[in-house]
Amino acid sequence: MPSTPQIRAQYVSRRTVLKAGATLLLSVTVPLRAHAAQILAVRVWPAEDYTRVTLENDTDLKATHFIVKDPERMVVDIEGLELNPTLKSLVAKIQSNDPYIKQVRVGQNRPNVVRLVFDLKEEVTPQVFTLAPAGNYKHRLIFDLYPNKPVDPIAAMIEKGDWSDPAPAAPAPTPKEQLAELKPDLKAEPREELKNELKTAEKLDKLDKSGKLVRMITIALDPGHGGEDPGASGKNGSREKDIVLSIAKRLKAKLEDVPNIRVMLTRDGDYFVPLGTRVEKARKVQADLFVSIHADAFVQPTARGSSVFVLSEKGATSSAARWLADKENLADTIGGVNVKNHDKQLASVLFDLSTTAQINDSMKLGRSVLGEIGGINRLHKGSVEQAGFAVLKAPDIPSILIETAFISNPEEEAKLLDEAYQNKLADAIVTGIRRYFAKNPPLAKNRLT
């Protein structure tokens, strides 16, 4: 039988072990309970369409929100969060020209709950949702603030340009001048194809000189990516979304110098537009053409050249085209789409019923544009390629996607950043579009009205 000193020693030893075990248990569990989510970055993307606020964080966040009237405010409570300097920086990121947010206030509402109060400039319909990690992003909590009365795209397009006067600002070119512009190296005797273009140009020229606006041509230009989705990037830090927006704006100005053409941009600033919404915007303005502009990238910096793509019903024409389409179709995942609303949109807009006629017309447009681009830059492939690009799925609008050059190629990145090259590229696309319409004059607009 153990002696009293032995019993006391065993008791002390047992108590020491239990105390050490309890300390170890607390060291494992307490930090897990005390750990709060960390805000890694905050971003604000103001635009006429909507304003987006993004909180990027290291874990999934739960948020509740409600609207308060007189004055208009949106209150957001985020659970499992403590204030940090990054989150506080949101206050300074609200710009005075934001269409919908006047200012934001940030505070610790109660332990582990942060409250954001957005003071609004008008009534909005908010969408609050989370995004799983994608691309270079961690978890994201998104606040999209849409106006209660959405901007009418046709009214907005007309407001930004004056097409009420049918007479062109400069005298319309004669048919011969049009041909000279399209093919400055023509011989005295044009081939049969160009003779047909001459006849069509003569008819269009008479319409222009009559001073009567018979038919406006509407072209939808789609600068790829934007906002949360930067697209591809170059070695020197250039971003696809910036370059293609610059090219699109130059192209818009040049197209609107052509009599009876008006242009709608699917985005005119640095914000994200879902793929289906781009198609929907083009259809709302009853566009005659849809031209999506991109700057390609590949894992090897030696890849180079321009390309033009149209939709395919049966599969891609090459593995490279399929790879590129898959990459471009990831834009919604990276840019951030509210899936609950996106499913309805896809059902109503991206029919997957694109007609053979639409694809045939797209091929004609693609060949015409590719031929002109080939005059200013090397072509990645000498023919128009096809693949399942979601953004080309308007069933009633000839649609092409132009990969202007490889931004991942240092030499081509330098070209894409050069204003002179951007102007040459825009001129080539304008010439290709004019050549297409010379051979395929637009029909009366009765298909959508």
PEWO-V600926 format. One record per pair of residues at least 24 apart in sequence whose C-alpha atoms are under 10 Angstrom apart, sorted by sequence separation. I is the first residue (numbers start at 1). J is the second residue. D is the distance in whole Angstrom. If there is no record, write none. Layout:
i = <I I>
j = <J J>
d = <D D>
This chain:
i = <37 57 83 94 100 123 124 125 174 175 177 178 221 223 224 245 263 266 82 83 91 120 122 123 124 175 176 223 245 262 265 379 380 82 83 90 121 122 123 124 175 176 222 223 263 264 265 266 298 379 380 74 81 82 87 91 122 174 175 178 221 242 265 297 359 377 378 402 73 82 173 174 175 221 241 242 296 377 72 73 75 81 82 83 87 175 241 373 73 74 75 76 77 78 79 81 82 83 174 175 221 241 362 55 56 73 77 78 79 80 81 82 83 174 175 221 241 369 373 55 77 79 80 81 82 83 172 173 174 220 296 366 370 77 79 80 81 172 219 359 365 366 367 369 78 79 80 81 172 294 359 364 365 366 55 78 79 173 174 358 361 362 363 365 366 377 54 77 78 79 172 173 219 352 358 359 361 362 363 364 366 53 76 77 78 171 172 219 358 359 361 362 363 76 77 78 171 218 352 354 355 357 358 359 360 361 362 377 76 77 313 354 355 356 357 358 359 361 362 53 75 76 77 168 230 313 350 353 354 355 357 358 359 53 75 76 167 168 226 229 230 313 350 352 353 354 355 357 358 359 37 38 39 74 75 76 166 167 217 218 219 220 221 222 223 224 225 226 227 228 229 230 312 313 350 351 352 353 354 355 36 37 38 39 74 75 166 167 168 216 217 218 219 220 221 222 223 224 226 227 228 229 248 311 313 350 351 352 353 354 36 37 38 39 40 42 73 74 75 101 166 167 216 217 218 219 220 221 222 223 226 227 228 229 248 312 346 349 350 351 354 377 35 36 37 38 39 40 41 42 73 74 100 166 167 215 216 217 218 219 220 221 222 223 225 226 227 228 248 349 350 376 34 35 36 37 38 39 40 41 42 43 44 72 73 74 99 100 165 166 167 213 214 215 216 217 218 219 220 221 222 223 225 226 227 247 248 313 349 35 36 39 40 42 43 51 72 73 100 165 166 213 221 225 226 247 311 312 377 38 39 41 42 45 46 50 51 71 72 73 99 165 166 224 225 226 244 245 310 311 376 377 38 39 41 42 44 45 46 50 51 68 71 72 73 74 164 166 224 225 244 245 310 311 375 376 43 44 45 47 48 49 50 51 63 65 67 68 71 72 73 74 163 166 223 224 225 243 244 310 375 42 43 44 46 47 48 63 64 65 66 67 68 69 71 72 73 74 208 222 224 243 244 310 311 373 374 376 396 46 47 48 63 65 71 72 74 76 208 241 243 310 311 373 376 396 45 46 47 163 222 240 241 275 309 310 372 373 375 44 46 69 224 240 241 275 309 310 373 374 46 223 240 274 275 308 310 372 373 67 222 239 240 275 276 310 372 373 67 221 222 240 274 275 308 309 371 372 67 220 273 274 308 309 370 371 372 373 67 220 222 272 273 274 307 308 329 369 370 372 373 66 222 272 275 328 329 330 368 369 371 372 65 220 221 234 274 308 309 325 326 328 329 368 369 371 372 65 220 232 233 234 272 273 274 275 307 308 325 326 327 328 329 369 370 65 78 219 220 231 232 233 234 272 273 274 307 308 322 324 325 326 328 366 368 369 372 64 218 231 232 233 271 272 273 274 306 321 322 323 324 325 326 368 369 63 64 220 231 232 272 277 280 308 320 321 322 324 325 367 368 369 63 219 220 221 231 232 235 276 280 283 307 321 322 325 366 368 369 62 63 76 218 219 220 234 275 276 306 307 317 318 320 321 322 365 366 368 369 61 62 218 219 220 221 222 223 224 225 274 277 280 305 306 317 318 319 321 365 368 61 217 218 219 220 221 222 223 224 225 276 277 280 305 316 317 318 364 365 367 368 60 61 217 218 219 220 221 222 223 224 276 279 280 306 316 317 365 366 60 74 217 218 219 220 221 222 223 224 274 275 276 278 279 291 306 307 308 315 316 317 364 365 60 216 217 218 219 220 221 222 223 276 277 289 290 305 306 307 308 314 315 316 364 365 59 60 276 277 289 304 305 306 307 308 312 313 314 315 316 364 50 52 56 59 276 291 304 305 306 307 308 309 310 311 312 313 314 362 365 37 50 51 52 53 55 56 58 275 291 304 305 306 307 308 309 310 311 312 313 361 364 365 36 50 52 54 57 289 304 305 306 307 308 309 310 311 312 364 35 36 56 303 304 305 307 308 309 310 311 312 34 60 61 63 65 307 308 309 310 311 58 59 60 61 62 309 310 311 324 361 57 58 59 60 61 309 311 312 313 56 57 58 59 60 310 311 312 56 57 58 59 310 311 55 56 57 309 310 311 55 56 57 55 56 54 55 56 172 53 54 55 170 172 311 53 54 55 169 170 171 310 311 53 54 168 169 170 310 311 52 53 54 168 169 309 310 311 52 53 137 168 309 310 51 52 53 167 168 308 309 310 51 52 163 166 167 308 309 50 51 52 135 162 166 307 308 309 50 51 161 165 307 308 41 49 50 51 163 164 231 232 306 307 308 40 41 49 50 163 231 306 307 40 42 46 48 49 163 305 306 307 40 41 42 43 44 45 46 47 48 163 231 292 305 306 307 39 40 50 162 231 291 292 304 305 306 39 49 50 161 229 230 290 291 304 305 48 49 161 229 290 303 304 48 49 160 225 228 229 231 303 304 49 158 160 224 228 229 230 231 290 302 303 304 305 157 158 226 229 230 289 301 303 304 157 158 225 228 229 296 297 301 302 303 304 306 157 224 225 227 228 229 289 290 291 292 293 294 295 296 301 302 304 305 156 157 227 228 288 289 290 291 292 293 294 295 296 297 298 300 301 302 304 225 226 227 287 288 289 290 291 292 293 294 295 296 297 298 299 300 301 302 303 304 154 225 286 287 288 289 290 291 292 293 294 295 296 297 298 299 301 302 153 279 280 283 286 287 288 289 290 291 292 293 294 295 296 297 298 301 153 278 279 282 283 294 295 296 297 153 278 279 280 283 294 295 296 275 276 277 278 279 280 283 275 276 279 282 275 276 278 279 274 275 276 295 275 276 279 295 279 295 154 153 154 157 152 153 154 155 153 154 152 153 154 152 291 291 289 289 288 288 247 288 287 244 286 244 286 243 286 286 285 286 243 284 283 240 224 240 239 240 222 238 247 250 254 237 238 243 246 247 236 246 251 255 234 235 236 244 247 250 251 254 255 258 233 234 235 240 243 246 250 251 253 254 54 232 233 234 235 236 239 243 247 248 250 251 252 255 256 52 232 233 234 235 238 242 243 247 250 251 254 255 52 232 234 237 238 240 246 247 250 251 254 255 258 220 224 236 246 247 249 250 251 219 223 224 234 235 236 238 239 244 247 248 251 252 255 220 222 234 238 243 247 251 255 47 233 234 45 46 45 44 45 43 44 43 183 182 142 144 135 141 142 134 135 140 142 137 135 136 134 135 133 134 135 132 133 134 131 132 134 131 131 132 131 130 131 129 130 131 129 130 131 129 130 128 129 127 129 127 219 49 48 52 47 48 51 52 217 47 48 50 51 47 49 50 46 47 48 49 50 45 46 47 49 217 45 46 47 217 45 216 217 44 45 215 215 216 217 215 216 214 215 204 201 204 203 201 202 200 201 204 197 200 201 197 199 200 197 198 199 200 201 194 197 198 200 196 197 196 197 194 194 182 193 182 183 182 181 182 182 183 178 182 181 178 179 178 179 178 54>
j = <61 81 107 118 124 147 148 149 198 199 201 202 245 247 248 269 287 290 107 108 116 145 147 148 149 200 201 248 270 287 290 404 405 108 109 116 147 148 149 150 201 202 248 249 289 290 291 292 324 405 406 101 108 109 114 118 149 201 202 205 248 269 292 324 386 404 405 429 101 110 201 202 203 249 269 270 324 405 101 102 104 110 111 112 116 204 270 402 103 104 105 106 107 108 109 111 112 113 204 205 251 271 392 86 87 104 108 109 110 111 112 113 114 205 206 252 272 400 404 87 109 111 112 113 114 115 204 205 206 252 328 398 402 110 112 113 114 205 252 392 398 399 400 402 112 113 114 115 206 328 393 398 399 400 90 113 114 208 209 393 396 397 398 400 401 412 90 113 114 115 208 209 255 388 394 395 397 398 399 400 402 90 113 114 115 208 209 256 395 396 398 399 400 114 115 116 209 256 390 392 393 395 396 397 398 399 400 415 115 116 352 393 394 395 396 397 398 400 401 93 115 116 117 208 270 353 390 393 394 395 397 398 399 94 116 117 208 209 267 270 271 354 391 393 394 395 396 398 399 400 79 80 81 116 117 118 208 209 259 260 261 262 263 264 265 266 267 268 269 270 271 272 354 355 392 393 394 395 396 397 79 80 81 82 117 118 209 210 211 259 260 261 262 263 264 265 266 267 269 270 271 272 291 354 356 393 394 395 396 397 80 81 82 83 84 86 117 118 119 145 210 211 260 261 262 263 264 265 266 267 270 271 272 273 292 356 390 393 394 395 398 421 80 81 82 83 84 85 86 87 118 119 145 211 212 260 261 262 263 264 265 266 267 268 270 271 272 273 293 394 395 421 80 81 82 83 84 85 86 87 88 89 90 118 119 120 145 146 211 212 213 259 260 261 262 263 264 265 266 267 268 269 271 272 273 293 294 359 395 82 83 86 87 89 90 98 119 120 147 212 213 260 268 272 273 294 358 359 424 86 87 89 90 93 94 98 99 119 120 121 147 213 214 272 273 274 292 293 358 359 424 425 87 88 90 91 93 94 95 99 100 117 120 121 122 123 213 215 273 274 293 294 359 360 424 425 93 94 95 97 98 99 100 101 113 115 117 118 121 122 123 124 213 216 273 274 275 293 294 360 425 93 94 95 97 98 99 114 115 116 117 118 119 120 122 123 124 125 259 273 275 294 295 361 362 424 425 427 447 98 99 100 115 117 123 124 126 128 260 293 295 362 363 425 428 448 98 99 100 216 275 293 294 328 362 363 425 426 428 98 100 123 278 294 295 329 363 364 427 428 101 278 295 329 330 363 365 427 428 123 278 295 296 331 332 366 428 429 124 278 279 297 331 332 365 366 428 429 125 278 331 332 366 367 428 429 430 431 126 279 281 331 332 333 366 367 388 428 429 431 432 126 282 332 335 388 389 390 428 429 431 432 126 281 282 295 335 369 370 386 387 389 390 429 430 432 433 127 282 294 295 296 334 335 336 337 369 370 387 388 389 390 391 431 432 128 141 282 283 294 295 296 297 335 336 337 370 371 385 387 388 389 391 429 431 432 435 128 282 295 296 297 335 336 337 338 370 385 386 387 388 389 390 432 433 128 129 285 296 297 337 342 345 373 385 386 387 389 390 432 433 434 129 285 286 287 297 298 301 342 346 349 373 387 388 391 432 434 435 129 130 143 285 286 287 301 342 343 373 374 384 385 387 388 389 432 433 435 436 129 130 286 287 288 289 290 291 292 293 342 345 348 373 374 385 386 387 389 433 436 130 286 287 288 289 290 291 292 293 294 345 346 349 374 385 386 387 433 434 436 437 130 131 287 288 289 290 291 292 293 294 346 349 350 376 386 387 435 436 131 145 288 289 290 291 292 293 294 295 345 346 347 349 350 362 377 378 379 386 387 388 435 436 132 288 289 290 291 292 293 294 295 348 349 361 362 377 378 379 380 386 387 388 436 437 132 133 349 350 362 377 378 379 380 381 385 386 387 388 389 437 124 126 130 133 350 365 378 379 380 381 382 383 384 385 386 387 388 436 439 112 125 126 127 128 130 131 133 350 366 379 380 381 382 383 384 385 386 387 388 436 439 440 112 126 128 130 133 365 380 381 382 383 384 385 386 387 388 440 112 113 133 380 381 382 384 385 386 387 388 389 112 138 139 141 143 385 386 387 388 389 137 138 139 140 141 388 389 390 403 440 137 138 139 140 141 389 391 392 393 137 138 139 140 141 391 392 393 138 139 140 141 392 393 138 139 140 392 393 394 139 140 141 140 141 140 141 142 258 140 141 142 257 259 398 141 142 143 257 258 259 398 399 142 143 257 258 259 399 400 142 143 144 258 259 399 400 401 143 144 228 259 400 401 143 144 145 259 260 400 401 402 144 145 256 259 260 401 402 144 145 146 229 256 260 401 402 403 145 146 256 260 402 403 137 145 146 147 259 260 327 328 402 403 404 137 138 146 147 260 328 403 404 138 140 144 146 147 261 403 404 405 139 140 141 142 143 144 145 146 147 262 330 391 404 405 406 139 140 150 262 331 391 392 404 405 406 140 150 151 262 330 331 391 392 405 406 150 151 263 331 392 405 406 151 152 263 328 331 332 334 406 407 153 262 264 328 332 333 334 335 394 406 407 408 409 262 263 331 334 335 394 406 408 409 263 264 331 334 335 402 403 407 408 409 410 412 264 331 332 334 335 336 396 397 398 399 400 401 402 403 408 409 411 412 264 265 335 336 396 397 398 399 400 401 402 403 404 405 406 408 409 410 412 334 335 336 396 397 398 399 400 401 402 403 404 405 406 407 408 409 410 411 412 413 264 335 396 397 398 399 400 401 402 403 404 405 406 407 408 409 411 412 264 390 391 394 397 398 399 400 401 402 403 404 405 406 407 408 409 412 265 390 391 394 395 406 407 408 409 266 391 392 393 396 407 408 409 389 390 391 392 393 394 397 390 391 394 397 391 392 394 395 391 392 393 412 393 394 397 413 399 416 281 281 282 285 281 282 284 285 284 285 284 285 286 285 429 433 433 442 442 443 404 445 445 403 445 404 446 404 447 448 448 449 407 448 448 406 391 407 407 408 391 407 416 419 423 407 408 413 416 417 407 417 422 426 406 407 408 416 419 422 423 426 427 430 406 407 408 413 416 419 423 424 426 427 228 406 407 408 409 410 413 417 421 422 424 425 426 429 430 227 407 408 409 410 413 417 418 422 425 426 429 430 228 408 410 413 414 416 422 423 426 427 430 431 434 397 401 413 423 424 426 427 428 397 401 402 412 413 414 416 417 422 425 426 429 430 433 399 401 413 417 422 426 430 434 227 413 414 226 227 227 227 228 227 228 228 372 372 336 338 330 336 337 330 331 336 338 334 333 334 333 334 333 334 335 333 334 335 333 334 336 334 335 336 336 336 337 336 337 338 337 338 339 338 339 338 339 338 340 341 433 267 267 271 267 268 271 272 437 268 269 271 272 269 271 272 269 270 271 272 273 269 270 271 273 441 270 271 272 442 271 442 443 271 272 442 443 444 445 444 445 444 445 437 435 438 438 437 438 437 438 441 435 438 439 436 438 439 437 438 439 440 441 435 438 439 441 438 439 439 440 438 439 428 439 430 431 431 431 432 434 435 431 435 435 434 435 435 438 438 336>
d = <8 10 7 10 8 6 5 9 10 8 10 9 10 8 10 7 9 10 9 6 10 10 7 6 8 9 9 6 8 10 10 10 8 7 10 10 10 8 9 10 5 9 7 9 10 10 10 9 9 9 9 10 9 10 10 10 10 8 5 9 7 9 10 9 10 9 9 9 9 9 10 8 9 9 10 8 8 8 10 10 10 10 8 9 10 9 8 10 10 9 10 10 10 10 10 8 6 9 10 7 8 9 10 10 10 9 10 9 10 8 5 7 7 7 10 8 10 9 9 8 8 9 5 6 6 10 10 7 9 9 10 9 9 10 6 6 6 7 9 10 8 8 10 9 8 5 8 10 9 9 10 9 8 6 9 5 7 10 10 9 10 8 8 7 8 9 10 6 5 9 7 10 9 10 8 9 9 4 9 10 9 9 10 6 6 9 7 10 7 9 6 5 8 8 5 8 8 10 9 9 10 9 6 9 8 8 6 10 6 6 8 6 9 9 9 6 7 10 10 10 7 5 9 8 9 9 7 8 7 6 10 5 8 10 6 6 7 9 8 10 10 8 9 7 9 4 7 9 8 9 9 9 8 8 5 8 8 8 9 9 7 9 7 8 7 9 9 10 8 9 8 9 9 9 9 7 9 6 7 10 9 6 7 9 6 6 9 9 9 9 6 6 6 6 6 6 7 9 8 5 7 7 9 9 8 6 8 8 10 9 6 5 8 9 10 7 7 5 9 9 9 5 5 5 5 5 5 5 5 7 5 4 6 9 9 10 10 8 7 7 10 9 8 5 7 9 7 10 6 7 5 7 7 6 8 7 6 6 6 6 6 6 7 8 9 5 4 10 7 7 8 8 9 9 6 10 8 9 7 7 9 10 8 9 5 7 10 8 9 6 8 10 9 9 7 8 7 9 7 9 9 10 8 5 8 8 10 9 9 10 10 6 8 8 8 8 6 5 8 9 5 7 10 6 7 10 9 8 10 9 6 9 6 10 9 10 8 8 5 9 9 8 9 9 7 10 9 8 10 6 7 9 9 10 9 10 7 9 8 8 7 10 8 7 9 10 9 10 9 9 6 9 7 10 10 7 7 7 10 9 9 9 8 8 9 10 10 10 9 7 9 9 9 9 10 10 9 10 6 9 10 8 9 9 8 7 6 10 10 9 10 9 10 10 9 6 9 10 8 10 9 8 7 10 8 9 10 10 8 5 7 9 10 10 10 9 8 9 8 10 8 6 9 7 8 9 9 7 9 9 10 10 8 9 9 7 9 9 8 9 8 9 10 7 9 8 8 10 9 9 9 10 6 10 10 9 9 9 6 9 7 9 8 7 9 7 5 7 9 9 9 9 8 7 10 7 9 7 9 9 9 6 6 10 9 9 9 9 9 9 10 9 8 9 9 8 9 7 8 7 8 9 9 9 10 10 6 10 10 6 10 6 9 8 9 10 8 8 9 9 9 7 6 9 8 7 10 10 6 9 9 10 10 8 8 9 10 6 6 8 9 8 8 8 8 8 10 8 9 9 7 9 8 6 9 7 7 10 10 8 6 8 9 10 8 4 10 8 9 8 7 8 9 8 9 9 8 7 8 9 10 5 9 5 6 8 10 8 9 6 9 9 9 9 10 7 6 9 8 8 7 9 9 9 9 10 9 9 9 8 10 9 9 6 7 10 8 9 8 9 9 9 8 9 6 9 10 10 7 9 9 8 9 9 9 7 9 7 8 10 8 7 5 8 8 7 9 7 9 9 8 9 10 8 6 8 9 10 7 6 8 9 5 6 6 6 6 6 6 8 7 9 6 9 8 5 8 10 10 9 10 7 10 8 5 5 5 5 4 5 6 6 7 9 10 5 7 9 9 8 10 6 7 6 6 6 6 7 9 10 9 10 10 8 10 7 9 9 8 4 10 10 6 8 9 9 9 8 8 8 9 10 9 8 10 9 7 6 6 9 9 6 7 7 9 9 9 6 10 9 10 5 5 6 9 9 9 8 7 10 10 9 10 10 9 7 10 8 4 5 6 9 9 7 9 5 8 9 10 10 9 10 10 9 10 10 9 9 9 10 8 4 8 8 8 6 6 5 5 7 9 9 9 7 10 10 10 10 9 6 8 9 8 5 5 5 5 5 9 10 10 9 8 10 10 7 6 5 7 6 8 9 9 8 8 10 8 9 7 8 6 10 8 6 8 9 10 8 8 10 9 9 6 6 7 7 9 9 9 10 7 6 6 8 8 10 6 9 6 5 9 10 7 7 10 6 6 9 9 10 8 4 8 6 6 7 5 9 9 10 6 7 9 8 10 8 5 9 8 9 10 9 8 6 6 8 9 9 7 8 7 5 9 8 8 9 5 9 6 7 9 5 6 6 8 5 8 8 8 7 5 9 6 6 9 8 9 6 6 7 5 9 9 10 7 8 5 8 6 7 9 10 6 6 10 9 5 9 9 10 10 10 8 5 8 10 10 7 7 7 8 6 7 9 10 10 9 8 8 9 5 8 10 9 10 10 10 9 9 10 9 7 10 8 8 5 10 10 10 9 9 8 10 8 10 5 7 9 7 10 8 10 9 9 9 6 6 9 7 9 7 8 9 5 8 10 10 9 9 8 9 7 9 10 9 10 9 10 9 9 9 9 9 9 8 9 8 9 9 6 8 10 8 8 6 8 9 7 7 4 9 9 9 8 6 10 10 6 9 9 10 5 8 9 7 9 8 9 7 8 6 5 6 9 8 9 9 7 7 9 6 6 6 6 6 6 5 7 8 7 8 5 9 7 9 8 10 9 6 5 5 5 5 5 5 5 6 5 9 8 8 7 9 10 10 9 7 9 7 7 6 6 6 6 6 6 5 4 6 6 10 9 10 8 9 10 7 8 9 9 8 8 7 9 7 8 6 6 5 8 10 10 10 6 8 9 9 6 7 8 10 7 7 10 8 10 9 9 9 7 9 9 7 8 8 7 7 6 8 5 9 10 10 9 9 9 10 10 9 9 9 10 8 9 7 10 9 10 9 7 9 7 5 9 7 9 9 10 10 9 10 7 9 9 9 10 10 8 8 10 10 9 7 10 9 9 9 8 10 10 7 8 10 9 8 9 10 9 10 10 10 10 10 10 9 9 9 9 8 9 9 9 8 8 7 9 9 10 5 7 10 7 9 7 10 9 7 9 9 6 5 8 8 10 7 10 9 10 8 9 9 10 9 7 7 7 7 8 10 10 6 9 5 10 6 9 8 7 10 9 9 8 8 6 7 7 9 9 10 9 8 10 10 9 9 10 10 10 10 9 8 9 9 10 9 8 8 8 9 9 9 9 6 8 9 7 7 9 10 9 9 10 9 6 9 8 9 9 9 10 9 8 9 9 10 9 10 10 9 9 8 8 9 7 6 9 6 10 9 9 9 8 10 9 9 10 9 7 9 8 10 9 8 9 8 9 7 10 8 9 8 9 9 10 9 9 8 9 9 8 9 10 9 9 9 10 7 9 10 9 8 10 10 10 9 8 7 9 10 7 7 9 7 6 9 10 9 8 8 9 10 10 7 9 9 8 10 10 8 10 9 10 9 6 9 8 6 9 10 9 7 9 8 10 9 10 10 6 9 8 9 6 8 9 10 9 10 9 10 9 6 8 8 8 10 10 7 10 9 9 9 10 10 10>
